[in-house]
Amino acid sequence: MPTIDIDKQELFDYLGNQFDTASFRELCFEFGIELEEDSSEKGQLAEGERAQLKIDIPANRYDLLCFEGVSRALGVFLRREDPPTYKVVPAAEPHRITVSAECAQVRPFVVGAVLRGVTLTAERYQSFIDLQDKLHHNLCKKRELVSIGTHDLDTVEGPFTYEAQRPEDIQFVPLNQTESMNGRRVIEFYEDDQHIKKFLHIIRDSPVYPVVYDAKRRVMSLPPLINSEHSKISLDTRNILIEITATDLTKVNMTLNILVTMFSKYCNEPFTVEPVEVVYPDGKKFVYPELEQRLMATTGEYLNGIVGIEKSNDEISELLKKMSLEAEVQGDKINVKLPATRPDILQECDIAEDLAIAFGYNRIPRVQNNEATVAAPHPLNKLSDIVRREIALAGWTEALTLSLCSHDNNFAHLRRKDNGDEVVVLENPKSSENQICRTLLLPGLLKTVCENKRYALPLRVFEVSDVVLKNAAVERGAQNQRHACALYASNEARFEIVQGLLDEVMKSLNVVSVVEANKGVRYSLEEADIPTYLPGRGANVMLINEDGSSLELGTIGILHPEVLGNFDLKTPVSAFEINIEPFL
């Protein structure tokens, strides 16, 4: 949860000096934030030191990461002011940023905006810098996704270009420095800088570095590291150019919108922003920022039901205004206009949360739940317990292995090939052992046996758990699938033992072998060439339905010696793994 420091007296002055620390702490609680500390309560302040309020902010409320955001939101919540309307004011000749094709190698996206006629004080300037730091640390994922650059527009000339150049070809004086450096020298120079060194890895090994130039080929910034000394902002700056580069287009738009909505308050015409046109190599043009309100439809019945109150649609509309949400009642529907400052609102339930805050959680009436319900296990979990019980009663030990594994364990070590449409890959794994979501339980059980080789043979282990598979047909592009896997390790393969266990599991599910019946739901083993198993010692487990159609449940066999060697095992192993969801 992010924490911000705000000048106590400045905030209390803004809110009409109607609070002391205790009452302000209560206000924070009602609004959904938390006053962690008031520095004036710790003892006498040093001479000239102003009391600071340390406030914890919800992780998804990026609009509250600065004084401007908190004071404005609380002012609206207390009905001291109306929510502002943010406007993009067209310029006669809007500034343009042209993107080169090479940028696709490092940071492909850029957006921009202009704050015109800004009046900065020392406090406003520091708040502007602090907000950028907070956004970089949270929404921007420590600059890996998004990096902010701000410039004194009067010191540079448009049109601007966003390029990717060889580091040796980039020459400029970094912010607050006097030495002119090329890209390589910048990396070396900031190796010992406690602030900048944390971001050097983002571009250090790239053959090209992203760079922003003005019309005279003066470097404005080297994202995501540092801006240029030439275009730095000072208290005398009146016009601010914001350029933000990114690898994530959604995050970069959110970042730009938060910056301009918070600090456009100080423009000559408050809450107005001038646009910047971005031209990509394919000729496509986009104009930023995009401050249009999003429309989300809901109903009073839904909101009242979620919160537990009884309010008319008009009353709900008035309450939502306290949360800076404009709402219009149209018959039974409530159309809520979501400002650019609220990217955290994604679904109707988020509006219900804001309604609860506006109404007051402590004012929601307590009622007795008179609904009579009967608990029942989830069908899939009930099925899993049946399978677990049957295998455990046969004398096997249950294991619970990790759902993440290395790519090699899931494929190469099992002599399998990755076809690209099966496995969910982690974008930024912490280690090589956690690269993907497992698609089989077998690797985890093999590692379990490997770690328990000191125990007497035979080893009988099993697991009934989920694997994760890609599925473009579902909303998230992937789905869980419940598998059952059993593994027998001994001095002899004893394939008949795992086959017998499989037969017992099937009988517990009212499915018999084709050897025992020629009609009804039954199962069979069909010999197949499966690389994980010895040639001629592997088979597919097939489920045959009453209509004669068949479905492959999984595989069974004696593991190939190469697979055993990959998992540091020297004893023969037999195993089966099946999908149990078709038995639901």
C-alpha positions in Angstrom: 0.0 0.0 0.0 1.6 3.3 -1.1 2.2 6.0 1.6 2.3 9.7 1.0 3.4 12.7 3.1 1.3 15.8 3.1 1.7 19.1 4.8 -0.8 19.1 7.7 -1.6 22.8 7.8 -1.8 23.2 4.0 -4.4 20.3 3.8 -6.4 21.5 6.8 -6.5 25.0 5.4 -7.8 23.6 2.1 -10.5 21.7 4.0 -11.6 24.8 5.9 -9.7 24.2 9.2 -12.5 22.1 10.6 -10.4 19.2 11.7 -7.9 18.2 14.4 -5.9 15.0 14.1 -8.5 12.8 15.7 -11.4 14.0 13.5 -9.2 13.9 10.4 -8.3 10.3 11.2 -12.0 9.5 11.3 -12.5 11.3 8.0 -9.8 9.2 6.4 -11.4 6.0 7.7 -14.8 7.0 6.3 -13.2 7.8 2.9 -11.2 4.6 2.6 -7.7 5.8 3.4 -5.8 5.6 6.6 -3.9 8.3 8.6 -0.8 6.4 9.7 1.0 9.1 11.5 0.9 12.8 12.4 4.5 14.0 12.9 3.3 16.7 15.3 2.1 14.0 17.8 5.6 12.5 18.1 6.9 15.5 20.0 8.0 19.1 19.5 8.9 19.9 15.9 12.2 21.4 15.1 12.3 25.2 14.5 10.8 25.9 11.0 9.7 22.3 10.6 6.1 21.8 9.4 3.9 19.0 10.6 3.4 16.2 8.1 0.6 13.7 7.7 1.6 10.2 6.6 -1.4 8.7 4.8 -1.8 5.1 3.4 -3.4 5.1 0.0 -5.2 2.0 -1.6 -2.8 0.5 -4.2 -5.3 1.1 -7.1 -6.1 4.7 -6.3 -3.3 6.4 -8.4 -5.3 9.7 -8.3 -4.6 10.0 -4.5 -0.8 9.8 -4.7 -0.3 13.5 -4.2 -1.6 16.5 -2.3 -3.6 17.7 -5.2 -5.4 14.4 -5.5 -6.1 13.8 -1.8 -7.2 17.4 -1.2 -9.5 17.5 -4.2 -11.1 14.1 -3.4 -11.7 15.0 0.2 -13.1 18.4 -0.8 -15.6 16.7 -3.1 -16.4 14.1 -0.4 -17.2 16.8 2.1 -19.2 18.6 -0.6 -17.0 21.7 -0.3 -16.4 21.7 -4.1 -17.8 20.0 -7.2 -15.8 17.5 -9.2 -13.8 19.3 -11.9 -14.4 18.8 -15.6 -11.2 18.1 -17.5 -10.9 19.4 -21.0 -8.5 18.9 -23.9 -8.1 22.3 -25.5 -7.1 22.1 -29.2 -4.0 24.2 -30.1 -3.7 26.0 -33.4 -0.7 23.9 -34.2 -0.5 20.9 -31.8 2.9 19.6 -31.0 3.9 16.4 -32.7 6.1 13.5 -31.6 7.2 11.3 -34.5 8.2 7.7 -33.6 11.0 5.9 -35.5 10.7 2.2 -36.4 13.7 1.3 -34.3 11.8 2.1 -31.1 9.9 -1.2 -31.4 13.1 -2.9 -30.2 13.1 -1.2 -26.8 10.0 0.9 -25.8 7.5 1.1 -28.7 5.0 3.5 -27.3 5.0 7.2 -26.5 2.3 9.7 -25.4 2.4 13.4 -24.6 0.5 16.5 -23.4 1.2 20.2 -22.7 0.3 22.1 -19.5 0.0 25.7 -20.6 0.5 28.7 -18.3 1.4 26.7 -15.1 2.2 28.6 -11.9 4.6 26.6 -9.8 5.6 27.2 -6.2 8.3 25.2 -4.3 5.5 23.1 -2.7 3.8 22.4 -6.1 7.1 21.6 -7.8 8.0 19.1 -5.1 4.5 17.6 -5.3 4.9 17.2 -9.1 8.2 15.4 -8.6 6.9 13.2 -5.8 3.9 12.1 -7.9 6.2 11.0 -10.7 8.3 9.0 -8.2 5.1 7.4 -6.8 3.8 6.5 -10.2 7.2 5.1 -11.3 7.3 2.9 -8.3 3.7 1.6 -8.5 1.8 1.9 -11.8 4.9 2.0 -13.9 6.5 -1.0 -12.2 9.8 0.8 -11.4 10.0 2.3 -14.9 10.0 -1.1 -16.7 6.5 -0.5 -18.2 6.4 3.3 -18.2 8.9 6.1 -17.8 7.9 9.8 -17.4 9.7 12.8 -18.9 8.8 16.4 -18.2 10.3 19.4 -19.9 10.2 23.2 -19.9 8.5 23.7 -23.3 10.0 27.1 -23.8 13.6 25.7 -23.9 12.9 23.3 -26.7 11.4 23.4 -30.2 9.0 21.1 -31.9 8.3 18.9 -33.7 9.9 16.3 -31.6 11.1 12.8 -32.5 11.3 9.7 -30.5 14.1 7.4 -31.7 16.3 4.5 -30.8 20.0 5.2 -31.4 23.2 3.4 -30.8 24.4 4.5 -27.3 27.6 5.9 -28.7 25.6 8.2 -31.0 23.6 9.8 -28.1 25.3 12.9 -26.6 23.8 15.2 -24.0 24.2 16.7 -20.5 22.1 14.7 -18.0 19.9 16.5 -15.5 21.7 18.4 -12.8 25.1 17.6 -14.4 27.7 19.6 -16.3 29.5 16.9 -18.2 28.3 15.9 -21.7 28.0 12.2 -22.0 27.1 9.5 -24.5 24.8 6.7 -23.7 27.5 4.3 -22.6 29.0 6.9 -20.3 25.6 7.6 -18.8 25.3 4.0 -17.7 28.8 4.0 -16.2 28.2 7.4 -14.5 25.1 6.3 -12.7 26.3 2.8 -11.6 26.9 4.3 -8.1 23.9 6.5 -8.0 21.5 5.2 -5.4 18.4 6.4 -7.3 19.2 5.9 -11.0 21.2 2.6 -10.7 18.0 0.7 -10.0 16.8 1.3 -13.6 20.0 0.8 -15.6 19.3 -2.8 -16.3 16.2 -1.9 -18.4 18.3 -0.7 -21.3 21.9 -1.5 -20.4 22.2 -4.6 -22.7 20.0 -3.2 -25.5 21.9 -2.5 -28.8 19.9 0.7 -29.1 18.7 3.2 -26.4 15.5 5.2 -26.6 16.0 8.9 -26.9 13.8 12.0 -27.4 15.0 14.9 -29.6 13.6 18.3 -30.3 13.6 19.9 -33.8 17.3 21.1 -33.3 18.4 17.6 -32.4 18.9 18.4 -28.8 18.4 15.5 -26.5 15.5 16.0 -24.1 15.5 12.7 -22.3 17.0 9.2 -22.3 14.1 7.1 -21.1 13.8 5.4 -18.7 16.9 6.8 -17.0 17.2 10.6 -17.0 16.1 13.9 -18.6 18.4 16.4 -20.1 19.7 19.4 -18.2 18.8 21.6 -21.1 15.0 21.2 -20.8 14.7 20.8 -17.0 11.8 22.3 -15.2 12.2 25.1 -12.6 10.0 27.3 -10.5 10.0 29.8 -13.4 8.7 27.3 -15.9 5.3 28.3 -17.4 4.7 25.7 -20.0 5.4 22.0 -19.4 5.7 19.3 -22.0 5.1 15.8 -20.8 6.4 12.9 -22.8 6.0 9.4 -21.5 7.5 6.3 -23.1 6.3 2.8 -22.5 6.0 -0.9 -23.3 2.4 -1.0 -22.1 -0.1 1.2 -23.9 -2.8 0.9 -21.2 -0.5 1.8 -18.4 1.1 4.8 -20.2 -2.4 6.3 -20.9 -3.3 5.9 -17.2 -0.1 7.5 -16.1 -0.5 10.5 -18.5 -4.1 11.0 -17.4 -3.2 11.1 -13.7 -0.4 13.6 -14.2 -2.3 16.1 -16.3 -5.5 15.9 -14.3 -3.7 16.5 -11.0 -1.6 19.4 -12.2 -3.7 21.1 -14.8 -5.3 22.7 -11.8 -2.4 25.2 -11.8 -2.8 26.2 -15.5 -4.1 29.7 -16.5 -7.4 28.0 -17.4 -7.7 25.3 -14.7 -8.2 21.7 -15.7 -7.4 22.3 -19.3 -4.7 20.4 -21.3 -3.2 20.9 -24.7 -2.9 17.8 -26.9 0.1 16.2 -28.5 -0.1 14.3 -31.7 2.0 11.0 -32.0 2.8 9.7 -35.4 4.0 6.1 -35.7 6.2 4.6 -38.5 3.2 3.0 -40.2 1.6 6.5 -40.6 -1.0 6.0 -37.9 -1.7 9.2 -35.8 -3.0 9.4 -32.3 -3.8 12.4 -30.2 -3.2 12.4 -26.4 -4.3 12.7 -23.7 -7.6 10.9 -23.9 -9.7 12.5 -21.1 -13.1 11.4 -22.2 -15.4 10.0 -19.5 -16.2 6.3 -19.7 -19.8 5.3 -19.4 -20.9 2.4 -17.2 -24.5 1.4 -16.8 -25.9 -0.1 -13.6 -29.1 -0.2 -11.7 -30.3 0.9 -8.3 -31.5 -2.6 -7.5 -28.0 -4.0 -8.0 -26.3 -1.3 -6.0 -28.7 -1.4 -3.2 -28.5 -5.1 -3.1 -24.7 -5.1 -2.9 -24.4 -2.4 -0.3 -27.5 -3.4 1.8 -29.4 -0.1 1.7 -32.6 1.2 0.2 -32.0 4.3 -1.8 -33.8 5.8 -4.8 -31.9 6.2 -8.1 -31.8 10.0 -7.5 -30.4 9.5 -4.0 -27.8 7.1 -5.4 -26.8 9.7 -8.0 -26.3 12.3 -5.3 -24.2 10.0 -3.2 -21.9 9.1 -6.1 -21.1 12.8 -6.6 -19.3 12.6 -3.2 -16.9 10.1 -4.9 -16.4 12.4 -8.0 -18.7 10.2 -10.1 -21.3 11.9 -12.2 -24.5 9.8 -12.6 -27.6 10.3 -14.7 -30.8 8.4 -14.1 -32.6 7.1 -17.1 -35.7 5.0 -16.1 -34.5 2.0 -14.2 -30.9 2.5 -15.2 -28.1 4.7 -13.7 -25.5 5.8 -16.2 -22.3 6.6 -14.3 -19.7 8.7 -16.0 -16.2 7.7 -14.9 -13.6 10.4 -15.0 -10.0 9.9 -16.4 -8.8 9.9 -12.7 -10.6 6.7 -11.9 -9.1 3.8 -13.9 -9.6 1.6 -10.8 -13.3 1.3 -11.6 -13.6 -1.7 -13.8 -17.0 -3.3 -13.0 -20.3 -2.4 -11.4 -19.1 -3.8 -8.1 -16.5 -1.0 -8.0 -19.3 1.6 -8.2 -21.1 -0.2 -5.4 -18.0 0.1 -3.3 -17.9 3.8 -3.9 -21.6 4.1 -3.0 -20.9 2.3 0.3 -18.2 4.7 1.1 -20.3 7.7 0.2 -23.2 6.4 2.3 -20.9 5.4 5.2 -20.1 1.8 6.1 -21.0 2.5 9.7 -24.5 3.7 8.7 -25.4 0.5 6.7 -28.1 -1.1 8.8 -27.4 -4.5 10.3 -30.0 -7.1 9.4 -30.5 -10.7 10.2 -29.9 -13.1 7.2 -33.1 -15.0 7.0 -32.1 -17.1 3.9 -32.0 -20.8 4.6 -29.2 -22.6 2.7 -27.8 -26.1 2.7 -24.1 -26.5 2.2 -22.8 -28.9 -0.4 -19.4 -29.7 -1.7 -18.3 -28.4 -5.1 -18.9 -31.2 -7.6 -15.3 -31.2 -8.8 -13.9 -31.2 -5.3 -16.2 -34.0 -4.3 -15.0 -36.0 -7.3 -11.4 -35.3 -6.4 -12.0 -36.5 -2.8 -13.5 -39.8 -4.2 -10.3 -40.4 -6.3 -8.0 -39.4 -3.4 -9.7 -41.7 -1.0 -9.6 -44.7 -3.4 -5.9 -44.2 -4.0 -5.0 -43.6 -0.4 -6.9 -46.7 0.7 -4.7 -48.7 -1.7 -1.7 -47.7 0.4 -0.4 -44.8 -1.7 1.0 -41.5 -0.2 -0.4 -38.2 -1.4 1.9 -35.4 -2.4 1.2 -31.7 -3.0 3.7 -30.2 -5.5 4.2 -26.7 -6.8 2.0 -25.4 -9.6 4.9 -23.6 -11.2 7.8 -25.4 -12.7 10.7 -25.0 -15.2 10.1 -25.3 -18.9 12.6 -28.1 -19.1 10.9 -30.1 -16.4 7.6 -29.9 -18.2 8.9 -30.6 -21.6 12.6 -31.5 -22.4 13.1 -33.6 -19.3 10.0 -35.6 -20.2 11.2 -35.9 -23.9 8.2 -33.7 -24.9 8.1 -30.8 -27.4 6.4 -27.5 -26.7 4.0 -26.8 -29.5 3.3 -23.3 -28.3 -0.4 -23.6 -27.7 -0.4 -25.5 -24.4 1.6 -23.9 -21.7 1.1 -20.6 -19.9 4.5 -18.8 -19.6 5.4 -16.4 -16.9 6.6 -13.1 -18.3 9.1 -12.3 -15.6 9.9 -15.4 -13.5 11.9 -15.0 -10.3 13.9 -18.1 -11.1 14.4 -20.9 -13.7 12.4 -23.2 -11.5 9.3 -21.1 -11.8 9.0 -20.3 -15.5 5.6 -21.8 -16.5 2.4 -23.1 -15.1 2.6 -26.9 -15.1 0.5 -28.8 -17.7 1.2 -32.1 -16.1 1.5 -33.4 -12.5 4.2 -36.0 -13.4 7.3 -33.7 -13.2 6.4 -32.6 -9.6 6.0 -36.3 -8.5 9.3 -37.2 -10.1 11.0 -34.5 -8.2 9.3 -35.7 -5.0 10.6 -39.2 -5.6 14.1 -37.8 -6.3 14.1 -35.9 -3.0 13.0 -39.1 -1.1 15.4 -41.6 -2.6 16.8 -42.4 0.8 13.6 -44.1 1.9 13.0 -47.8 1.3 11.5 -48.9 -1.9 8.9 -49.2 -3.3 7.7 -45.6 -3.3 4.1 -45.1 -4.1 3.1 -41.4 -4.5 0.1 -39.7 -6.0 -1.4 -36.3 -6.5 -4.9 -35.0 -7.4 -4.5 -31.3 -8.3 -5.0 -28.7 -11.1 -2.8 -28.1 -14.1 -3.1 -25.0 -16.3 -3.7 -25.1 -20.0 -4.0 -22.4 -22.7 -7.5 -22.0 -24.0 -8.3 -19.1 -26.4 -12.0 -19.8 -26.1 -12.2 -18.6 -22.5 -12.0 -15.0 -21.2 -8.6 -15.2 -19.6 -7.0 -17.3 -22.3 -6.2 -20.2 -20.0 -8.1 -22.6 -17.8 -7.5 -25.1 -14.9 -7.9 -28.8 -15.4 -8.1 -31.3 -12.6 -5.7 -34.3 -13.0 -4.9 -37.4 -11.1 -1.4 -38.8 -11.3 0.2 -41.8 -9.6 3.8 -43.0 -9.6 5.4 -46.3 -8.6 9.2 -46.5 -8.1 10.9 -49.8 -7.2 13.7 -52.1 -8.3 11.3 -53.4 -11.0 8.9 -51.4 -13.1 5.8 -53.4 -12.1 3.6 -51.8 -14.6 0.7 -54.1 -13.5 0.6 -52.2 -10.1 -0.2 -48.8 -11.6 -2.5 -50.5 -14.1 -4.3 -52.1 -11.2 -4.5 -48.8 -9.3 -6.0 -47.1 -12.4 -8.5 -49.9 -12.7 -9.6 -49.4 -9.1 -9.9 -45.7 -9.6 -12.1 -46.3 -12.7 -14.3 -48.7 -10.8 -14.8 -46.2 -8.0 -16.2 -43.9 -10.7 -18.5 -46.6 -12.1 -16.3 -47.1 -15.2 -15.1 -50.6 -16.1 -12.5 -51.9 -18.5 -13.5 -53.0 -22.0 -12.1 -56.4 -21.0 -15.0 -56.7 -18.6 -17.8 -55.1 -20.6 -18.6 -54.3 -24.2 -21.3 -51.7 -23.6 -22.0 -48.7 -21.4 -19.3 -46.3 -20.2 -16.0 -48.0 -20.1 -12.3 -47.4 -20.5 -9.5 -48.9 -22.6 -5.7 -48.7 -23.0 -4.6 -48.0 -26.5 -0.9 -48.6 -27.3 0.8 -45.4 -28.5 4.3 -44.1 -29.2 4.7 -41.6 -26.3 8.2 -40.2 -25.9 8.0 -40.1 -22.1 7.6 -43.9 -21.9 9.6 -46.8 -23.2 8.8 -47.8 -26.7 6.0 -50.4 -26.6 5.5 -49.7 -22.9 3.2 -46.7 -23.1 -0.5 -46.3 -23.8 -3.3 -43.7 -24.0 -6.1 -44.0 -21.5 -9.4 -43.7 -23.4 -12.9 -43.2 -22.1 -15.5 -44.8 -24.3 -19.0 -43.4 -23.9 -22.3 -45.2 -24.4 -22.7 -44.0 -27.9 -19.3 -45.4 -28.8 -17.4 -42.1 -29.0 -14.1 -42.0 -27.2 -12.1 -39.3 -25.3 -8.4 -39.4 -24.4 -8.1 -39.0 -20.6 -4.3 -39.3 -20.3 -1.4 -41.7 -20.5 0.1 -44.7 -18.7 3.4 -46.5 -19.0 6.9 -47.3 -17.9 9.1 -44.2 -18.0 11.9 -43.9 -20.5 15.5 -44.3 -19.0 16.4 -40.8 -20.3 13.5 -39.3 -18.4 14.7 -41.1 -15.2 18.2 -39.7 -15.8 16.9 -36.2 -16.2 15.3 -36.4 -12.7 18.3 -38.1 -11.2 16.5 -41.4 -10.7 18.1 -44.8 -11.1 15.2 -47.1 -10.4 12.4 -48.1 -12.8 9.3 -46.0 -12.6 5.7 -46.7 -13.8 3.1 -44.0 -13.8 -0.3 -42.8 -15.1 -1.8 -39.4 -15.3 -5.4 -38.7 -16.3 -7.9 -35.8 -16.6 -10.8 -36.6 -14.2 -13.1 -33.7 -15.2 -15.0 -35.8 -17.8 -16.4 -37.9 -15.0 -18.4 -34.9 -13.6 
